[in-house]
Amino acid sequence: MNDQPEQRRYHHGDLRTALLDAAERSVRAQGAAQLSLRDLARAVGVSHAAPRRHFADRQQLLDALAEEGFTRLGESIRRALAAADDDFAARTRGAASAFAHFATENPALLELMNSTKHQGAPSVTRTAEVAFEPIFELIREGQARNILEAGEPEELGLILYATINGITTLVNTNMVPAGRLDELTDIAVGQFLRGAAGGAGGRAT
């Protein structure tokens, strides 16, 4: 396939989007380790050199896919917070549930997102921080209202993240039925709120 048909078919960033979509399907099917630019080019029907117009190498594509994943996760958390009522516990449950469902619906992508972030890719790290910032804002609000104990919001956020992540890992490895995800997430958030209660056990309302 020559360049002219490719340019007609994939214009205004369409090739980049097509490659990211194909990359996510590949990661979901066989994990990030097996992904290659040549295979992705074949999957979307372009020459093996075409992907390098957008991604210099395989790692750059994986970084971009991880960024997109964190962007989608952040949007999901924000939608959940916007949909919840003013009750603090309900908003906390909504945010936790959004993460839990993302993690169980996209386990391979989440694994890539976390591993890429820890490899020190600055753009991925920034996107991850933006994704989780609504949860930190919620924690700071809880501290200001004496619902949650004082301290570093990131530390409390890490505890909540680790708890929900543990539940999703059990679901993803079939150690816990997927049908219990919402139930266990609600229980975990309740225990988190009680354990992190501020003052004389501030009420999460």
N, C-alpha and C positions, 0 to 999 in steps of 0.2 A: 504493500500500500504506500503510495507516494505522499509527500507532504501536503500537496494541494487539497486532496480529499479530506485529510485530517483537519486542515485548517477550516474547511467548510463545515465539517461535522462538529468540531469542538471549538467554538468561538466564545469569547467573553468569559473565559474561565470554566467552560463546560468540561474540558478535559481534566482539569484539576479535580472538579467535583466527581467526575466519573471514576477517576483513579482512587479517590478517597472512599467512594462507595464500594468499589471492588476490593480495596484493601480491607475494609471492615468485614466484608463477607468472607474474605480469606482468613482473617484473624479469628472470626467466629467459627469457621469450619476446621481450621488446622493449627491455630495459634500463630503468634507473631514470628516465631523462629523460622517458619517455612515460607514467609512472604518474600517475594522477589519482584523487582521492577519489571523484569522481562516477562514474568508470568502475568503481571497485572496488565502490561501492554497488550499481551495476547488476549486477555479476558475482555478488554474494552475495544479490541479491534484496531489498534494502531501499531506503528512500527516500534521496535524495541527501544529506539532512541527517543521517541516522543515524550515519555514521562519526564525526561531530564529537562524539558522546558519549564517544568514547575518544581521538580525535586532533584537536587543535585545528586542525591544518593538515597539508598534505602532508609537510612536513619532519619533523614530529613522528612521523608514521607511518614514514617512512624511518629515522629514528633508532631507533625501536622494532624495526624489522626488522633493522637492523644489530646491535643489542644481542642479539636472539635468535640471530643468526648466530654472534656471538662466544661466546655461551653454549653453543651446540651444538658449536662447534669446541673449546672448552675441555673439554667432556665427552668428546669423541672422543680428545683428547690424554691425558686422565686414564685412560680405559679402556685405551688402548694401553700406557701405563706400568704399569698394574696387571696387564696380561696378560703382559708381558715377564718373563723371568727376572731374576735378580739381576745379570747381566752388564751393566756400565755401557754398553758399546757397543750391546748389544741394546736397552736401554731408550732410548738416544739414537736408534737407527734406528726404534724403534717410534713415538716422538714425532714424528720427522720424517716418517715414512710417514703418520701420521694427518693431519698438516697437508697433505701432498702430495695425498692422496686427497680431502680436503675441498675443496682448491683446484681440483682437476680435475673434481670432481663438481658444484661450485657456483661456477663462474667469475664469473657476473654478480653473485651475492650477495657474493662476496669483494670484488669491485671496489667495490660499494656500501659494504661494511663499512669498507674502507680509506679511501675518500673521505670518508665520514661522520666517521670518527675524526679525520681531518686537518682537518676543518672546525671542530673544537674543541668538539664536543658532549661535555660532561663525563661524562654517564652512559655514553656509548658508549666513551669513553676508559677509564673505570674497568672496564667489562665486558671490554674488550680486555686490560687488564692482568691481570685475574683469569684470563682464558683462557690466557695465555702464562706465567703464574707457575710452573706445573709444570716448564716447560723451564728457567726461571731457577733454580729449586730444584735441578734436575738438574745444571746447570752449576756451581752453588755446591758441590754435593756432589763433583763432579769436581775442582774446585779444592782442596777440603779434603783429598781423597785423593791430590793431586799427579798426577792423571790429566790435568788441564787446567792451562794456565798461569794465573798469578795475573792479576788485573785486574778490570775492571768486568764482571760477569756479563751485563749488558745489551749490552755491546759484542760479546762472543762470541755471544750470542743473536742479535744483528742479523746477524752474518756468516752464521750457520747459516740464519737465515730468508731472507736475500737469496739464498743459494745454492739452497735448495729452491724458493723462489718463482720463481727464474729457470728452473728445470727445468719447473715447472708451467706457466709462461708459454709455453715452447716447445711443450709438449704441447697446451695450449689453443688455440694458433694453428696447430696441425697441422704444425709444423716438425719435431717429433719424434713418432714413433708412440706412442700411448697405452700400448701393450704394453711399452714400455721404462721406464715410470715407476718401478717398483719397483727395477729394475736401476740406473738412474741415481741414484735416491735413496740406495741402499746405497753406491754409489761415492762420492757427495758426502759422506755422513756419514763414511766411512772417511778421506777426504782432510781433512775438517774435524778429526777426532780426531787425525790425525797432525800437522796444521799447528798445532793448539792444544795439543799435548802439553806437560805440565808437567815440571818438573825435568829429569832426563836422559832425557826421552822416556818419561814415566809410562805404564804399561800400562793400557789401557782395559778392565779386568776388574772 
